[in-house]
Amino acid sequence: MERPIYRETAHGICGFTLSVQSPEGRIGKSWKNDGTPHDPEGTVGCFLVPPLVKAYELTGNEAYLHGAELGYRYYMRELQGNGFTTAGALDTYCVDKESSIPLLKAGLALFRVTGKKSYLEWAEHAAWYLATWQWHHTVAYDTGTGLEAIGYDTFGGTAVSTQHHHLDPFALSFIEDWIELASLRRMRRSASRTAA
């Protein structure tokens, strides 16, 4: 469906992102109506990196790619340095799973457009972090409980955050990225064995 206003809005968001991005790459969590930072912290700012990559793919504008690479390096250094990501849920500020999802998605997107091996390696690092939030077992619910009645299976579900200790199906938002990452890693291993 052709809706030029959607593209204009997306470019406006990407342009704003570049205008508020710090020299080291941090984008921030929230801004005031006048565009000044309200909360510059949190890995959640990385959610704006994949749209910058997409904007670069659609326009060829190097500023978008530069901003995406700068932001991705900043947030990956944060994950690697701290060992966790934060602030994915806007109602709290804690260690969580959601804020690491764009680290996986952005790594894959940047690898696709640049071919840089480091982006694939960082995407894998983010994927391992995401796996730590996943339930790798099935809970046997008592007979007669609501979850037993519907046959709810915890296997593959993910914990939300250190603040919200509940289970959700959020892995659905990145399972295709895991599959793509596995395929790319397999191809690279195969190619390196062939070259050896």
Secondary structure, DSSP 8 states (H G I E B T S, - for coil): ---HHHHHHHHHHHHHHHHH--TTS---SEE-TTS-EEE--SGGGGGGHHHHHHHHHHH--HHHHHHHHHHHHHHHHHHHHHS-EE--STT--SEESGGGHHHHHHHHHHHHHH--HHHHHHHHHHHHHHHTTB--S-----TTSHHHHHT---TT-EE-BSS---EE-GGGGTHHHHHHHHHHHHHHHHHHHHH-
